[in-house]
C-alpha cells in the first residue's frame, strides 16, 4: 500500500508576541466594551448619562492599562481590578471588564509573580463574593464558582508559560556556557602546543647563542616556523568561529591524519617521538578524530614543558571495533614536575589534563594520567566511536 503523501493542514495555536501581545488584548477588550457600551444608544438608557459616560471612561482606561501590563503586571492588575469594581458597582450594564481582570492576572503569573497573582486573585474572588452576599443581581454563587475556576486555570496557564520560558532560557545559557568552554579548550589546544615549543626553543637558543651559534640559528628558525603555524591555526580557528552563513572552511580539521606534524614539531626540542598503530585505521567520527589529536597534542606539550630528562615519547594507537585506545608515554624521571602533571596542570599552568579528561568524557570515554609502567609519565585514553 502506497504511503499517503497528501499534505495535511496542521493547526497550531500561537499566542501573539512582541507589540501584538500588547495591542491585541487591549483592542479586544475595547471592542467588547464598545459593543456593550452602545446599549444606551440603541434603546432607552437604564441609567443616568453621567454614569454611562463614567463606564465608558473606565473601559477606555482599563484597555489603556492592558497595553502596558507586561511592563508593570502587578500595578496594572491592581488598577484594572479597582476600575472593574467601580464599574460594576456604579453601572447598571453588565460590561466585559472581567475579561481584562483575567488577562492581567495571567500576565502576573506569566512573569513569574505567582504569589502576587494568587493574592490578587483571592482579592478578586473575595470582592465578588461580597457582592454576591450583598444581593447583586449580576452575580450568584454559581457564577462565583465559575469565576474562581477560570482564575485558577488562568494562573496555572501563566505559571506554565513562565516555567517553559525559564527552562528555554536556562537551556540557552547552558548551551552558551558549553560553547564558551569548547572555544576556550580549542584555543588552549591550538595555541598552547605551539607556544610551548617556542618557549623551549627560545631557551635553547639563548643557551647556545654564545658557544654554538649554528645550533642557535637552527633553533630560531624552528621558532619562526612554530610561530607561523600557531598563527595559521589561530586564524583557522577564529575563522570557523566567525562563520555564520559563509562557505565551509578550506583548511582540514585537525585529526590523527596530521599526527606527523606533531612528530616533526617535537624533534627540535630533542624529543624522539615514535608512533605505534594497531588495528584498522578506518574513517573515524570527526569528534573522535579531533579529540584524539588534541589529547596527543596536549600530552606532547606537557612532555616538552614538564618532563625531566625525557628523550623519547611513544604514542600508541589501537583502533578497536568499538573504540579507540591511545597512550602517550615518555621516559622522563619521576620528579616534582611529574607530580604537577598528574595534578592536572597544563601547558599554560591551567588544566591541561583536566581538559583532556573533558574531551574524552564528552564522547563517553575516559582518560587516566600518572606514572608510566616503565617510569616517566603516561596518558591513556579510551574513546568510543558511538554511531560510527
LINQUIDA-V730392 format. One record per residue. N is the residue number from 1. RES is the residue in one letter. PSI is psi in degrees with one decimal (NA if undefined). Layout:
BEGIN
((N/RES/PSI) (N/RES/PSI))
END
This chain:
BEGIN
((1/X/126.0) (2/X/142.6) (3/X/149.6) (4/X/113.0) (5/X/10.3) (6/X/125.8) (7/X/137.8) (8/X/138.7) (9/X/121.5) (10/X/119.2) (11/X/129.6) (12/X/122.1) (13/X/120.6) (14/X/129.0) (15/X/146.9) (16/X/151.6) (17/X/175.1) (18/X/-144.4) (19/X/-28.8) (20/X/-32.4) (21/X/-21.5) (22/X/-38.5) (23/X/-44.5) (24/X/-50.7) (25/X/-39.9) (26/X/-45.0) (27/X/-34.5) (28/X/-45.5) (29/X/-36.3) (30/X/-39.0) (31/X/-44.2) (32/X/-40.7) (33/X/-36.4) (34/X/-37.7) (35/X/-48.8) (36/X/-36.9) (37/X/-13.8) (38/X/-2.9) (39/X/-44.4) (40/X/-22.1) (41/X/-18.9) (42/X/-42.5) (43/X/-177.6) (44/X/128.0) (45/X/140.9) (46/X/1.3) (47/X/164.6) (48/X/150.4) (49/X/-37.3) (50/X/-36.8) (51/X/-38.9) (52/X/-44.9) (53/X/-38.9) (54/X/-39.5) (55/X/-39.5) (56/X/-43.0) (57/X/-40.9) (58/X/-40.4) (59/X/-44.8) (60/X/-40.7) (61/X/-40.0) (62/X/-42.6) (63/X/-39.4) (64/X/-38.2) (65/X/-36.3) (66/X/-26.9) (67/X/-28.3) (68/X/19.4) (69/X/-29.6) (70/X/-24.7) (71/X/-35.6) (72/X/68.4) (73/X/-45.0) (74/X/-47.2) (75/X/-41.4) (76/X/-40.8) (77/X/-40.7) (78/X/-44.9) (79/X/-46.1) (80/X/-43.0) (81/X/-40.6) (82/X/-46.5) (83/X/-37.6) (84/X/-40.8) (85/X/-43.2) (86/X/-41.1) (87/X/-49.4) (88/X/-25.8) (89/X/-37.2) (90/X/-31.4) (91/X/146.1) (92/X/-26.7) (93/X/142.4) (94/X/88.2) (95/X/176.6) (96/X/19.2) (97/X/-16.7) (98/X/-27.2) (99/X/-38.8) (100/X/-37.9) (101/X/-43.7) (102/X/-43.1) (103/X/-43.5) (104/X/-37.7) (105/X/-38.3) (106/X/-40.6) (107/X/-39.6) (108/X/-45.9) (109/X/-38.3) (110/X/-22.6) (111/X/3.7) (112/X/9.9) (113/X/63.9) (114/X/-42.1) (115/X/-43.7) (116/X/-39.8) (117/X/-42.1) (118/X/-41.6) (119/X/-44.1) (120/X/-40.5) (121/X/-39.0) (122/X/-40.6) (123/X/-41.1) (124/X/-46.7) (125/X/-41.6) (126/X/-41.4) (127/X/-44.6) (128/X/-38.5) (129/X/-37.8) (130/X/-39.7) (131/X/-37.9) (132/X/-43.8) (133/X/-29.1) (134/X/-5.1) (135/X/34.5) (136/X/138.9) (137/X/-17.9) (138/X/-19.5) (139/X/149.6) (140/X/-177.5) (141/X/-35.5) (142/X/-44.9) (143/X/-36.7) (144/X/-42.1) (145/X/-43.2) (146/X/-40.0) (147/X/-40.9) (148/X/-41.9) (149/X/-42.0) (150/X/-43.7) (151/X/-40.9) (152/X/-43.7) (153/X/-40.9) (154/X/-42.7) (155/X/-37.5) (156/X/-43.0) (157/X/-43.3) (158/X/-40.9) (159/X/-40.6) (160/X/-40.9) (161/X/-42.7) (162/X/-45.1) (163/X/-36.2) (164/X/-43.3) (165/X/-37.0) (166/X/-40.2) (167/X/-41.7) (168/X/-40.5) (169/X/-41.3) (170/X/-40.0) (171/X/-39.3) (172/X/-42.1) (173/X/-38.7) (174/X/-41.5) (175/X/-39.4) (176/X/-40.6) (177/X/-44.6) (178/X/-37.5) (179/X/-40.2) (180/X/-41.3) (181/X/-39.9) (182/X/-43.2) (183/X/-44.0) (184/X/-42.1) (185/X/-40.5) (186/X/-43.6) (187/X/-38.3) (188/X/-43.8) (189/X/-37.4) (190/X/-47.3) (191/X/-38.8) (192/X/-44.2) (193/X/-49.4) (194/X/-43.6) (195/X/-36.5) (196/X/-43.5) (197/X/-40.4) (198/X/-41.3) (199/X/-44.7) (200/X/-44.5) (201/X/-35.3) (202/X/-42.7) (203/X/-40.7) (204/X/-39.9) (205/X/-37.9) (206/X/-37.2) (207/X/-34.4) (208/X/-5.2) (209/X/-42.0) (210/X/-44.5) (211/X/-33.3) (212/X/75.1) (213/X/-27.7) (214/X/-43.8) (215/X/-35.3) (216/X/-38.6) (217/X/-38.8) (218/X/-39.8) (219/X/-39.6) (220/X/-36.9) (221/X/-38.1) (222/X/-39.6) (223/X/-44.3) (224/X/-44.3) (225/X/-41.9) (226/X/-40.1) (227/X/-36.3) (228/X/-42.4) (229/X/-37.8) (230/X/-43.7) (231/X/-39.7) (232/X/-45.0) (233/X/-35.5) (234/X/-44.1) (235/X/-41.0) (236/X/-42.3) (237/X/-46.6) (238/X/-31.7) (239/X/-39.2) (240/X/-39.8) (241/X/-32.0) (242/X/-19.9) (243/X/132.5) (244/X/-65.2) (245/X/18.1) (246/X/177.7) (247/X/160.9) (248/X/150.0) (249/X/145.1) (250/X/-22.3) (251/X/136.2) (252/X/146.2) (253/X/145.1) (254/X/139.1) (255/X/179.6) (256/X/-18.2) (257/X/-21.5) (258/X/20.6) (259/X/-30.2) (260/X/-30.7) (261/X/-38.8) (262/X/-38.4) (263/X/-45.2) (264/X/-41.4) (265/X/-22.5) (266/X/-19.4) (267/X/-44.1) (268/X/-18.5) (269/X/-2.9) (270/X/3.0) (271/X/138.1) (272/X/114.0) (273/X/122.0) (274/X/130.4) (275/X/125.7) (276/X/124.0) (277/X/138.7) (278/X/141.3) (279/X/170.6) (280/X/112.6) (281/X/68.2) (282/X/-177.2) (283/X/124.0) (284/X/152.3) (285/X/143.9) (286/X/-41.6) (287/X/-40.8) (288/X/-42.6) (289/X/-45.5) (290/X/-44.2) (291/X/-42.6) (292/X/-43.4) (293/X/-45.5) (294/X/-35.7) (295/X/-45.9) (296/X/-42.5) (297/X/-47.3) (298/X/-38.0) (299/X/-42.6) (300/X/-37.2) (301/X/-43.2) (302/X/-32.9) (303/X/-46.5) (304/X/-28.3) (305/X/-41.4) (306/X/-21.1) (307/X/131.3) (308/X/109.5) (309/X/14.5) (310/X/134.0) (311/X/-16.5) (312/X/153.6) (313/X/134.7) (314/X/124.5) (315/X/116.5) (316/X/128.6) (317/X/128.6) (318/X/112.2) (319/X/97.9) (320/X/-174.9) (321/X/-33.1) (322/X/-11.8) (323/X/161.7) (324/X/126.8) (325/X/132.1) (326/X/154.6) (327/X/139.8) (328/X/112.0) (329/X/134.1) (330/X/171.5) (331/X/29.0) (332/X/-179.4) (333/X/151.1) (334/X/87.7) (335/X/-170.5) (336/X/-32.9) (337/X/-35.4) (338/X/-39.9) (339/X/-39.0) (340/X/-38.8) (341/X/-41.4) (342/X/-26.8) (343/X/-10.9) (344/X/8.0) (345/X/135.4) (346/X/-163.8) (347/X/-19.1) (348/X/24.0) (349/X/11.8) (350/X/-132.1) (351/X/65.2) (352/X/-51.1) (353/X/-37.6) (354/X/-39.3) (355/X/-38.3) (356/X/-40.8) (357/X/-40.6) (358/X/-43.4) (359/X/-44.8) (360/X/-42.5) (361/X/-35.2) (362/X/-25.6) (363/X/13.3) (364/X/13.6) (365/X/-167.1) (366/X/155.6) (367/X/139.8) (368/X/147.3) (369/X/133.7) (370/X/-170.0) (371/X/139.3) (372/X/165.0) (373/X/-24.0) (374/X/31.3) (375/X/175.2) (376/X/-151.8) (377/X/145.1) (378/X/136.4) (379/X/119.7) (380/X/144.1) (381/X/150.3) (382/X/125.3) (383/X/115.0) (384/X/152.3) (385/X/-18.4) (386/X/-127.5) (387/X/84.0) (388/X/NA))
END
